[in-house]
Amino acid sequence: MTIKDKLENLRRIIESHNQRYYIDNEPIVSDLEFDSLLLELQNLENANPEFFDTNSPSNRVGSDITSGFKAVTHKFPMYSLANSYSIDEIKTFMQRVEKEFTDEHIDYCAELKFDGTAISLTYEKGVFKRAVTRGDGALGDDVSANVRTIRSIPMRLRGDNHPDYMEVRGEIFLPFDNFDKLNATRVDIGEEPFANPRNAASGTLKLQSPTTVAERGLDAIFYDLRTEQHPVSTHFETIEMLKKWGFKTSPHTALCTNIEQVVAFLNRWDKEREQLPYATDGAVIKVNDIIMQRNLGFTSKSPRWAVAYKFKAETVKTRLLSIDYQVGRTGAITPVANLQAVQLSGTTVKRASLHNSEQIALLDIRIGDNVWVEKGGEIIPKITKVEIADRPDDTQPVVFATKCPKCETTLIKEPNQAKHYCPNTNGCEPQIVGKIVHFVSRKAMYIDALGEETIQMLFDKGLIHSVADLYNLSREDLIPLDRMGEQSVKNILEGINLSRNIPYHKLLFALGIRYVGENTAKKIAKEIPSLEQLKQTNAEELIAIEEVGNIVALSVTQFFADPRNIEIIARLEKQGLQTSGKEMVSLSQTFEGKNIVITGTFTTLSRERIKELIELHGGKNQSSVSKTTNILIAGAGVGPAKMEKAQKLGTIIISENDFLQSVENATDNHPSEQGEPSKELTISGTDATLF
């Protein structure tokens, strides 16, 4: 291979990795491997300047620009940071800086490097104007509509002394709790889960629906200011100033006067970062003095006054013993690697997801291989590399399953879809049981007394074969079963009965139509107010609904084309479930016209159930305390600021027990039992009469 060919090959490989990292959010190499490739390219180009190419990846920052957003030029370029992977490299950086200022003392700021997606916010006279992704460093995507949904980002700045024009730089990320909820939802509707919070944050920011972005719960932390006339003289003061203006900043930024303090910071957070509620992948060391920063300037790609230190992801080598194939509720097939047990980041790892057939082929993984495993985003174990040198001579490439491991139906893989799936939706046990588990879940029909083990037992005993069978269960069916006492049976039957009042849009979600999540079900239900009408709606009409694309439309029409699904819906309608857009049947008017906020942690009921009971008794849920809030239901661990605000506004504050007693009293006065429901509510155990 000639030098020119080698250069072109390296450039193609690096651009491919850029595409996977910035556009597809599916990186297949570690940061260290990518940086090694880039360094190899840079060295080769430096040694062979005759093959210079202005479009080489060595001359640009990896781009995340996609179609569908307006491209905007950064007034101040967004450079990437040079990476380092050892303390020695940090020392070299500091020594290089100090050579430039031999007669001056230099302070450094050490701060965490957040594992999300970079963002630049523009403010004019203290008012938010736009939000732009890093893009290629010079040009990025305008994602203002999506960023406006992130509540921690101020639209108008507090305080004063704002430059007339400024760009505030930071990182948008998805907290671990919201990441877990998002992935659980994606798995539930048959979509591939995100590999880590960074991918999830980046993918969310590029969605075309701000409503969906808002629901996912993105957050942001800010750490830099770009403006013509900087109002303070140091980076540390900049962080403090941003905080005063209303930006969320990191409380863990440290001012360091020497290398020992920098090293202490790195060593501390290499361990303690595991306690943080969001992902970090390193630290950033910056020269503190802004005049010094300007004097040091930039290379073509990165600032000379800052360097990133990447925490090394713990990796271990182990052996691949076998591959299992799991069947999800929607029929999606997930290959799972069974590994020789190994310790990784304090836990024993025996299994790792291989995601799909494409990932298996990309890794060229084979049974018996030695493989390297790390925790992607510090959360999910993943196989990152196969040790080809250790490979036994007699291994063969993995042939992906062609039949369902449970029902032996031939698997299907749609064009442009990564997953194989089993089409036997009503005859494959894991799919049937999974659909029933989904049907009774909190965000669907909320039959809380029916857990997964109980549903599996009912299926095994032949008592249920579909969700419609739940409504035929009787005390006589349940009492003879293992671990079924009178109270358990009562709770199950009461839960099933109450679910008849759950509104139509939740029933639509509960049916478990592939790719129809909670929000999509709401959008469809709003436009098509009954299952009967939905059954007759074609794909073209569905696509006209917001957030319903070709894949969702096809899935919905296929669902209603199956006569077995039509039969199940007919049975549910006969049992009195809300198959049209009727309002949820009210249990009382106890909280009629009242805006209610719940906060803290609760011991008796989940937050979702409390919210549902508020609506069942006429109230309206609010997300935060405001002048329009009438009642605050306070669980354990409520922050003093929220309580103080509620008291200042005159909001009535009640406990979880007060609320439960009120609901119980109201239910006792249900119109079906004792005439008209009471409109007056006295809180038991307090002196407060609400209204």
Legacy VTK file of the C-alpha trace (Angstrom):
# vtk DataFile Version 3.0
C-alpha trace
ASCII
DATASET POLYDATA
POINTS 691 float
0.000 0.000 0.000
1.421 3.420 -0.970
1.692 6.325 1.497
-1.116 8.107 -0.327
-3.358 5.056 -0.139
-2.578 4.617 3.557
-3.459 8.269 4.226
-6.741 8.011 2.347
-7.614 4.770 4.125
-6.912 6.299 7.554
-9.004 9.354 6.680
-11.921 7.146 5.612
-11.708 5.116 8.821
-11.600 8.213 11.030
-14.480 9.866 9.162
-16.469 6.650 9.611
-15.805 6.781 13.350
-16.786 10.463 13.388
-20.078 9.535 11.731
-20.765 6.804 14.275
-19.842 9.049 17.222
-21.442 12.358 16.252
-24.311 11.411 13.958
-25.331 7.829 14.718
-24.430 7.935 18.425
-23.098 4.386 18.095
-19.302 4.548 18.635
-17.525 1.211 18.176
-14.057 2.207 19.418
-12.882 3.782 22.663
-11.700 7.403 22.840
-8.144 6.135 23.286
-8.334 4.006 20.118
-9.802 6.921 18.154
-7.122 9.324 19.383
-4.443 6.785 18.447
-5.790 6.638 14.888
-5.907 10.421 14.678
-2.348 10.722 15.997
-1.183 8.149 13.443
-2.806 10.220 10.680
-1.291 13.480 11.938
2.209 11.967 12.090
1.859 10.509 8.605
0.625 13.831 7.194
3.420 15.770 8.888
5.981 13.404 7.366
4.363 13.645 3.919
3.157 17.242 3.417
2.797 16.712 -0.330
-0.431 14.815 0.389
-2.002 17.646 2.395
-5.814 17.678 2.228
-7.754 20.625 3.617
-10.725 18.313 4.333
-8.692 15.802 6.321
-10.218 14.872 9.717
-6.962 16.081 11.274
-7.922 19.632 10.269
-11.413 19.711 11.648
-13.487 19.008 14.708
-15.835 16.002 14.346
-19.251 17.212 13.202
-22.705 16.488 14.579
-24.565 18.540 11.950
-27.656 16.770 10.647
-30.438 17.654 8.270
-33.620 19.160 9.661
-32.001 22.022 11.608
-30.855 25.448 10.477
-27.054 25.751 10.283
-25.608 28.675 12.273
-22.066 30.077 12.253
-20.435 30.407 15.671
-19.187 33.948 16.220
-16.563 32.404 18.506
-15.385 28.983 17.205
-16.072 25.944 19.412
-12.790 24.081 19.625
-12.380 20.552 20.898
-9.956 19.765 23.712
-6.703 17.878 23.360
-6.945 14.608 25.297
-4.467 13.170 27.766
-4.535 9.784 29.455
-1.812 10.013 32.120
-0.587 12.278 34.913
2.704 12.626 33.042
0.861 14.144 30.076
-0.827 16.646 32.425
2.567 17.570 33.855
3.914 18.067 30.330
0.994 20.375 29.524
1.606 22.470 32.639
5.354 22.662 31.984
4.700 23.834 28.420
2.375 26.577 29.698
4.801 27.695 32.379
7.619 28.081 29.834
5.530 30.823 28.220
5.288 32.765 31.506
8.604 32.142 33.218
8.360 35.111 35.603
4.722 34.701 36.593
2.835 32.336 38.864
0.110 30.370 37.116
-3.096 29.103 38.704
-5.207 26.386 37.102
-8.872 25.486 37.279
-9.647 21.783 37.529
-13.218 20.812 36.648
-15.126 17.678 35.772
-15.624 16.741 32.135
-19.296 15.946 31.642
-20.222 13.125 29.289
-22.964 14.709 27.245
-23.158 16.910 24.174
-21.581 20.372 23.860
-23.837 23.399 23.436
-23.410 27.135 22.895
-26.129 29.511 24.089
-26.321 33.054 22.701
-27.664 35.870 24.888
-28.226 39.459 23.825
-28.705 42.023 26.594
-29.350 39.177 29.023
-32.053 37.489 26.911
-31.739 34.009 25.362
-31.571 34.130 21.565
-30.458 30.738 20.309
-28.793 27.425 21.142
-26.332 25.883 18.693
-24.557 22.527 18.759
-20.792 22.379 18.352
-21.102 20.971 14.829
-17.740 21.196 13.082
-16.542 23.948 15.415
-17.364 26.763 12.987
-20.914 25.791 12.030
-23.535 24.072 14.178
-27.235 23.192 14.281
-29.783 25.590 15.756
-31.595 23.497 18.383
-33.163 26.429 20.239
-36.674 24.964 20.372
-35.385 21.819 22.065
-33.068 23.640 24.474
-35.906 25.880 25.602
-37.519 22.773 27.124
-34.579 22.303 29.537
-35.827 24.025 32.624
-32.438 24.535 34.238
-31.427 26.858 31.373
-32.404 30.523 31.979
-34.225 32.401 29.258
-33.521 35.739 30.994
-30.431 36.231 33.110
-30.458 37.302 36.731
-28.344 40.136 38.073
-26.546 42.671 35.901
-23.212 43.317 34.181
-24.183 41.114 31.234
-22.239 41.739 28.011
-24.509 42.976 25.225
-23.609 39.869 23.225
-22.211 36.650 24.666
-22.057 32.922 24.044
-22.206 30.636 27.072
-20.705 27.180 26.601
-21.684 24.045 28.445
-22.735 20.426 28.262
-26.234 19.021 27.909
-26.614 15.625 29.545
-29.172 13.098 30.720
-29.062 12.261 34.460
-28.776 8.563 35.287
-32.339 8.323 36.692
-33.874 9.788 33.537
-31.596 7.626 31.393
-32.863 4.473 33.136
-36.489 5.548 32.676
-35.933 6.357 29.001
-34.282 3.017 28.271
-37.018 1.128 30.118
-39.582 2.871 27.912
-37.626 2.154 24.713
-37.319 -1.537 25.568
-41.011 -1.580 26.413
-42.026 -0.386 22.942
-39.538 -2.577 21.102
-36.826 -0.023 20.418
-33.087 -0.445 20.947
-31.996 1.033 24.302
-29.344 3.740 24.285
-25.879 2.412 25.133
-25.110 5.244 27.553
-26.392 8.639 28.720
-24.186 10.554 26.266
-25.785 8.842 23.277
-29.213 9.443 24.781
-28.553 13.159 25.358
-27.136 13.677 21.875
-29.978 11.754 20.222
-32.619 13.597 22.236
-31.229 17.032 21.376
-31.607 16.235 17.656
-35.253 15.152 17.840
-37.737 17.117 15.750
-40.306 17.185 18.585
-39.616 19.585 21.496
-42.458 17.894 23.375
-40.609 14.592 23.411
-37.379 16.365 24.356
-39.126 17.963 27.335
-40.418 14.597 28.545
-36.961 13.015 28.593
-35.595 15.348 31.257
-32.346 16.729 29.848
-30.183 18.908 32.080
-27.147 21.130 31.506
-24.052 22.459 33.254
-22.143 25.519 32.015
-18.460 26.301 32.278
-17.325 28.984 29.827
-18.134 32.417 28.432
-17.161 33.838 25.042
-17.551 37.599 24.525
-15.605 40.589 23.109
-15.106 42.293 26.472
-14.813 39.731 29.246
-16.291 41.170 32.480
-13.882 39.344 34.859
-10.205 38.417 34.762
-10.151 34.692 35.603
-11.892 31.489 34.631
-12.794 30.716 38.251
-14.524 34.100 38.530
-16.320 33.327 35.267
-17.844 30.197 36.794
-18.983 32.182 39.844
-20.435 34.893 37.602
-22.359 32.393 35.460
-23.859 30.958 38.635
-25.018 34.425 39.767
-26.610 34.991 36.363
-28.745 31.857 36.811
-26.748 29.124 35.072
-26.204 25.717 36.624
-22.485 25.311 37.201
-20.452 22.512 38.733
-19.881 22.815 42.490
-16.782 20.665 42.088
-14.549 23.123 40.218
-11.261 23.609 42.094
-8.669 26.391 41.959
-5.219 24.770 41.949
-1.893 26.511 42.481
0.440 23.585 41.684
0.689 20.166 40.091
0.120 18.382 43.413
-3.296 19.962 43.819
-4.213 19.104 40.223
-3.185 15.463 40.728
-5.130 15.301 44.005
-8.241 16.544 42.156
-7.832 13.922 39.419
-7.272 11.073 41.860
-10.217 12.116 44.009
-12.747 12.318 41.193
-11.533 9.184 39.455
-13.147 7.399 42.424
-15.855 9.754 43.664
-17.435 10.361 40.241
-19.300 7.080 40.690
-21.412 8.848 43.343
-22.520 11.615 40.975
-26.058 11.549 39.462
-24.689 12.070 35.935
-21.933 10.635 33.753
-18.424 12.045 33.679
-15.585 10.740 31.556
-12.690 12.839 32.783
-11.550 16.243 33.971
-10.438 19.472 32.295
-7.426 21.498 33.418
-7.488 25.173 32.354
-5.196 28.130 32.829
-7.124 30.373 35.194
-6.015 33.826 33.976
-8.023 34.936 30.909
-5.293 37.255 29.582
-2.900 34.310 29.713
-5.461 32.205 27.849
-5.605 34.798 25.073
-1.832 34.989 24.865
-1.544 31.201 24.593
-4.238 31.098 21.875
-5.329 28.067 19.882
-4.059 25.444 17.497
-6.219 24.669 14.460
-8.300 22.335 16.637
-7.899 23.069 20.337
-6.949 25.709 22.930
-3.322 25.728 24.104
-4.474 26.788 27.582
-6.615 23.729 28.397
-6.343 19.962 28.262
-8.771 17.107 28.939
-7.747 14.229 31.173
-9.742 11.092 30.369
-10.501 8.720 33.213
-9.621 5.256 32.059
-12.647 2.989 31.765
-12.016 -0.225 33.648
-11.757 -3.081 31.186
-11.210 -6.779 31.788
-10.560 -9.739 29.532
-12.735 -12.816 29.787
-13.999 -15.668 27.626
-17.208 -15.815 25.600
-18.883 -19.094 26.550
-22.101 -18.945 24.536
-24.788 -16.672 23.097
-28.441 -16.751 24.152
-31.316 -15.076 22.332
-33.931 -13.271 24.407
-37.462 -12.527 23.207
-38.967 -9.203 24.259
-42.602 -8.213 24.658
-42.732 -6.855 21.100
-40.972 -9.916 19.682
-37.596 -8.170 19.349
-34.704 -10.631 19.582
-31.677 -9.562 21.633
-28.495 -11.680 21.562
-26.844 -11.901 24.991
-23.236 -12.992 25.544
-22.679 -15.472 28.362
-19.228 -14.767 29.792
-16.855 -16.454 32.146
-17.593 -14.557 35.390
-15.269 -11.601 35.958
-15.067 -8.627 38.356
-15.641 -5.233 36.731
-16.063 -1.898 38.550
-16.990 -3.634 41.781
-19.566 -6.036 40.331
-19.511 -9.565 38.931
-20.236 -9.573 35.214
-21.509 -12.775 33.588
-23.566 -11.422 30.701
-23.391 -8.567 28.209
-25.784 -7.478 25.480
-24.610 -7.916 21.891
-27.517 -5.748 20.690
-28.147 -7.234 17.245
-26.730 -9.241 14.342
-24.929 -6.194 12.922
-22.976 -5.708 16.153
-21.958 -9.382 16.188
-20.707 -9.100 12.601
-18.891 -5.835 13.313
-17.005 -7.364 16.232
-16.489 -10.640 14.345
-17.102 -12.306 17.691
-16.973 -16.099 18.003
-17.741 -18.645 20.709
-14.547 -19.313 22.660
-13.013 -15.910 21.925
-11.277 -13.893 24.612
-13.077 -10.557 24.707
-12.561 -7.230 26.419
-15.494 -5.977 28.494
-16.076 -2.525 29.931
-19.025 -0.693 31.397
-20.320 1.627 28.700
-20.995 5.011 30.301
-20.147 3.316 33.623
-23.499 1.544 33.509
-24.028 -1.199 30.964
-21.458 -3.985 30.454
-20.423 -4.160 26.812
-17.930 -6.091 24.732
-15.579 -3.597 23.108
-13.015 -5.789 21.402
-12.098 -9.351 20.489
-8.548 -10.517 21.221
-7.897 -12.039 17.806
-4.408 -13.200 18.811
-5.956 -15.543 21.408
-8.534 -17.021 19.028
-8.629 -20.835 18.844
-8.003 -22.250 15.362
-11.297 -24.124 15.122
-13.716 -21.234 15.796
-16.436 -20.341 13.301
-18.309 -17.046 12.730
-21.557 -16.762 14.682
-24.640 -17.584 12.625
-27.487 -15.474 13.996
-30.618 -17.373 15.047
-33.135 -17.890 12.264
-35.980 -19.176 14.460
-37.507 -17.903 17.688
-35.855 -19.662 20.655
-39.264 -20.048 22.355
-41.835 -20.840 19.651
-39.544 -21.715 16.690
-41.283 -19.265 14.362
-39.008 -18.027 11.555
-37.576 -14.648 12.521
-38.069 -11.488 10.442
-35.727 -8.546 9.919
-37.263 -5.508 8.265
-35.167 -3.361 5.891
-33.387 -0.507 7.715
-34.131 -2.090 11.105
-31.296 -3.416 13.282
-33.350 -5.991 15.185
-34.716 -9.371 14.194
-38.106 -10.135 15.674
-40.544 -12.996 16.074
-43.841 -12.256 14.251
-45.851 -14.777 16.324
-47.235 -12.019 18.556
-50.181 -13.969 19.965
-48.614 -17.424 20.135
-45.133 -16.855 21.581
-45.054 -17.227 25.371
-42.556 -14.446 26.226
-44.514 -12.047 24.044
-47.875 -13.004 25.556
-46.626 -12.763 29.141
-44.672 -9.590 28.334
-47.746 -7.941 26.827
-49.792 -8.735 29.951
-47.025 -7.432 32.232
-46.942 -4.248 30.159
-50.747 -3.994 30.182
-50.930 -3.940 34.002
-47.938 -1.598 34.477
-48.212 1.746 36.240
-48.144 3.898 33.121
-50.734 1.676 31.450
-53.710 0.093 33.292
-52.071 0.261 36.742
-53.212 -3.072 38.172
-50.586 -2.783 40.880
-51.375 -6.057 42.670
-50.427 -8.127 39.617
-46.672 -8.628 39.450
-44.666 -10.418 36.781
-44.347 -13.637 38.816
-48.104 -13.760 39.427
-48.839 -13.192 35.746
-46.430 -15.974 34.776
-48.147 -18.294 37.268
-51.607 -17.419 35.912
-50.354 -18.121 32.380
-48.758 -21.428 33.399
-52.008 -22.513 35.097
-53.931 -21.767 31.904
-56.031 -19.018 33.508
-54.919 -16.251 31.145
-53.833 -16.303 27.499
-54.341 -12.603 26.682
-55.003 -9.318 28.463
-58.743 -9.799 27.980
-58.653 -12.926 30.170
-57.766 -10.796 33.207
-61.338 -9.527 33.328
-62.728 -13.066 33.604
-60.696 -13.935 36.716
-62.695 -14.727 39.856
-62.005 -15.385 43.521
-62.505 -19.093 42.859
-59.747 -19.016 40.211
-57.234 -17.269 42.458
-57.701 -18.636 45.993
-56.293 -22.147 45.270
-53.030 -20.718 43.855
-49.742 -20.609 45.773
-49.233 -17.575 48.040
-52.758 -16.315 47.377
-54.456 -15.188 50.563
-57.800 -13.434 50.864
-56.232 -9.962 50.902
-54.050 -10.661 47.852
-57.042 -11.905 45.892
-59.098 -8.896 46.974
-56.355 -6.484 45.872
-56.028 -8.153 42.459
-59.755 -8.153 41.743
-60.189 -4.569 42.974
-57.268 -3.450 40.803
-58.748 -5.153 37.747
-62.133 -3.571 38.422
-60.687 -0.057 38.896
-58.763 -0.359 35.627
-62.078 -0.195 33.776
-61.999 3.555 34.548
-58.541 4.145 33.061
-58.841 6.577 30.122
-58.704 5.570 26.489
-55.214 6.917 25.702
-53.709 4.764 28.469
-55.578 1.709 27.191
-54.155 2.408 23.735
-50.643 2.467 25.221
-51.424 -0.636 27.305
-52.250 -2.680 24.194
-48.514 -2.842 23.530
-48.504 -1.907 19.858
-44.936 -1.993 18.670
-43.288 1.483 18.636
-46.325 3.151 20.252
-45.031 4.711 23.452
-46.947 6.628 26.072
-46.627 10.015 24.368
-47.410 8.681 20.895
-50.537 6.990 22.272
-51.702 10.334 23.663
-51.168 12.047 20.304
-53.050 9.335 18.421
-55.907 9.288 20.944
-56.285 13.046 20.678
-56.756 12.867 16.888
-58.608 9.546 16.664
-60.980 9.338 19.647
-61.842 5.626 19.666
-60.337 2.222 18.955
-63.184 1.609 16.513
-62.134 4.636 14.444
-58.461 3.791 14.801
-59.162 0.333 13.422
-60.422 1.943 10.201
-57.629 4.531 9.881
-55.063 3.980 7.124
-51.311 4.586 7.293
-51.465 7.845 5.348
-53.948 9.328 7.829
-51.817 8.165 10.753
-48.659 9.753 9.365
-50.445 13.122 9.374
-50.512 12.945 13.193
-47.657 14.658 15.021
-44.832 12.242 15.990
-46.298 9.372 13.939
-43.899 8.363 11.190
-43.908 5.561 8.650
-42.679 2.887 11.070
-45.278 3.680 13.745
-48.077 3.967 11.171
-47.206 0.594 9.652
-47.062 -1.019 13.091
-50.497 0.348 14.055
-52.166 -0.755 10.823
-50.606 -4.218 11.087
-51.854 -4.526 14.670
-55.441 -3.761 13.672
-55.226 -6.016 10.632
-54.780 -9.039 12.919
-58.212 -10.556 13.706
-56.894 -11.889 17.034
-56.207 -8.337 18.202
-59.659 -7.219 17.062
-61.198 -10.029 19.109
-59.231 -8.975 22.228
-60.350 -5.344 21.828
-63.984 -6.436 21.430
-63.753 -8.412 24.668
-62.204 -5.454 26.509
-64.982 -3.167 25.282
-67.587 -5.692 26.413
-65.957 -5.665 29.871
-66.528 -1.915 30.136
-63.028 -0.567 29.457
-62.682 2.935 28.018
-62.160 2.202 24.319
-63.067 5.743 23.277
-62.072 9.224 24.373
-64.519 9.452 27.217
-63.278 11.238 30.300
-61.990 9.039 33.074
-64.828 8.176 35.452
-64.488 10.394 38.515
-64.612 8.767 41.937
-65.508 12.060 43.631
-65.292 15.833 43.295
-63.140 16.148 46.404
-60.318 18.051 44.689
-62.484 19.707 42.017
-60.758 22.835 40.684
-57.665 22.352 42.846
-54.089 22.479 41.545
-51.925 20.027 43.465
-48.154 19.480 43.635
-46.601 16.341 45.100
-43.030 16.366 46.353
-40.684 14.168 48.374
-40.704 10.381 48.719
-43.746 8.300 49.630
-44.040 4.992 51.447
-47.575 3.739 50.747
-48.193 4.631 47.100
-45.997 5.533 44.153
-45.949 9.090 42.815
-47.741 7.902 39.655
-50.578 6.392 41.702
-50.945 9.524 43.832
-51.176 11.640 40.683
-53.794 9.310 39.265
-55.858 9.461 42.469
-55.709 13.258 42.372
-57.256 13.179 38.881
-59.794 10.502 39.852
-60.990 12.842 42.596
-61.248 15.914 40.391
-57.864 17.569 40.938
-55.178 18.723 38.536
-51.499 17.861 38.907
-48.866 20.588 38.730
-45.129 20.074 38.432
-43.968 22.911 40.706
-45.313 25.267 43.363
-46.635 28.564 42.017
-49.259 31.195 42.818
-51.929 28.929 41.322
-51.062 25.938 43.546
-53.753 25.128 46.109
-52.303 22.048 47.836
-48.813 20.631 48.369
-48.668 16.936 49.300
-45.353 16.597 51.119
-43.655 13.234 51.458
-40.368 12.581 53.227
-37.202 14.514 52.418
-38.792 17.677 51.024
-36.289 20.497 50.485
-36.701 23.494 52.824
-36.799 25.957 49.902
-39.900 24.333 48.406
-41.676 24.232 51.783
-40.776 27.861 52.433
-42.109 28.912 49.031
-45.383 27.036 49.609
-45.825 28.636 53.040
-45.037 32.087 51.652
-47.688 31.661 48.924
-50.258 30.391 51.410
-50.407 26.928 49.844
-52.013 24.307 52.083
-49.477 21.607 52.974
-50.638 18.087 53.813
-48.871 14.788 54.482
-49.131 11.478 52.647
-51.307 10.064 55.434
-53.574 13.127 55.305
-54.039 12.634 51.572
-54.745 8.901 51.887
-57.312 9.490 54.629
-58.985 12.173 52.521
-59.173 9.868 49.495
-60.535 7.039 51.638
-63.232 9.308 53.088
-64.133 10.540 49.618
-64.329 7.002 48.225
-66.679 6.043 51.050
-68.978 8.818 49.773
-68.864 7.576 46.161
-72.167 8.424 44.419
-72.833 4.797 43.539
-73.010 4.017 47.250
-74.169 7.102 49.140
-75.627 9.582 46.729
-73.756 12.704 45.632
-70.063 12.895 46.551
-69.012 15.406 49.182
-67.385 18.594 47.880
-65.891 19.383 51.275
-62.714 17.829 52.530
-61.372 18.057 56.055
-57.838 16.782 56.492
-57.644 14.101 59.128
-54.920 14.631 61.709
-54.500 18.381 61.051
-56.404 21.543 61.857
-56.612 22.546 58.212
-59.897 22.497 56.325
-59.017 22.773 52.656
-62.227 24.226 51.324
LINES 1 692
691 0 1 2 3 4 5 6 7 8 9 10 11 12 13 14 15 16 17 18 19 20 21 22 23 24 25 26 27 28 29 30 31 32 33 34 35 36 37 38 39 40 41 42 43 44 45 46 47 48 49 50 51 52 53 54 55 56 57 58 59 60 61 62 63 64 65 66 67 68 69 70 71 72 73 74 75 76 77 78 79 80 81 82 83 84 85 86 87 88 89 90 91 92 93 94 95 96 97 98 99 100 101 102 103 104 105 106 107 108 109 110 111 112 113 114 115 116 117 118 119 120 121 122 123 124 125 126 127 128 129 130 131 132 133 134 135 136 137 138 139 140 141 142 143 144 145 146 147 148 149 150 151 152 153 154 155 156 157 158 159 160 161 162 163 164 165 166 167 168 169 170 171 172 173 174 175 176 177 178 179 180 181 182 183 184 185 186 187 188 189 190 191 192 193 194 195 196 197 198 199 200 201 202 203 204 205 206 207 208 209 210 211 212 213 214 215 216 217 218 219 220 221 222 223 224 225 226 227 228 229 230 231 232 233 234 235 236 237 238 239 240 241 242 243 244 245 246 247 248 249 250 251 252 253 254 255 256 257 258 259 260 261 262 263 264 265 266 267 268 269 270 271 272 273 274 275 276 277 278 279 280 281 282 283 284 285 286 287 288 289 290 291 292 293 294 295 296 297 298 299 300 301 302 303 304 305 306 307 308 309 310 311 312 313 314 315 316 317 318 319 320 321 322 323 324 325 326 327 328 329 330 331 332 333 334 335 336 337 338 339 340 341 342 343 344 345 346 347 348 349 350 351 352 353 354 355 356 357 358 359 360 361 362 363 364 365 366 367 368 369 370 371 372 373 374 375 376 377 378 379 380 381 382 383 384 385 386 387 388 389 390 391 392 393 394 395 396 397 398 399 400 401 402 403 404 405 406 407 408 409 410 411 412 413 414 415 416 417 418 419 420 421 422 423 424 425 426 427 428 429 430 431 432 433 434 435 436 437 438 439 440 441 442 443 444 445 446 447 448 449 450 451 452 453 454 455 456 457 458 459 460 461 462 463 464 465 466 467 468 469 470 471 472 473 474 475 476 477 478 479 480 481 482 483 484 485 486 487 488 489 490 491 492 493 494 495 496 497 498 499 500 501 502 503 504 505 506 507 508 509 510 511 512 513 514 515 516 517 518 519 520 521 522 523 524 525 526 527 528 529 530 531 532 533 534 535 536 537 538 539 540 541 542 543 544 545 546 547 548 549 550 551 552 553 554 555 556 557 558 559 560 561 562 563 564 565 566 567 568 569 570 571 572 573 574 575 576 577 578 579 580 581 582 583 584 585 586 587 588 589 590 591 592 593 594 595 596 597 598 599 600 601 602 603 604 605 606 607 608 609 610 611 612 613 614 615 616 617 618 619 620 621 622 623 624 625 626 627 628 629 630 631 632 633 634 635 636 637 638 639 640 641 642 643 644 645 646 647 648 649 650 651 652 653 654 655 656 657 658 659 660 661 662 663 664 665 666 667 668 669 670 671 672 673 674 675 676 677 678 679 680 681 682 683 684 685 686 687 688 689 690
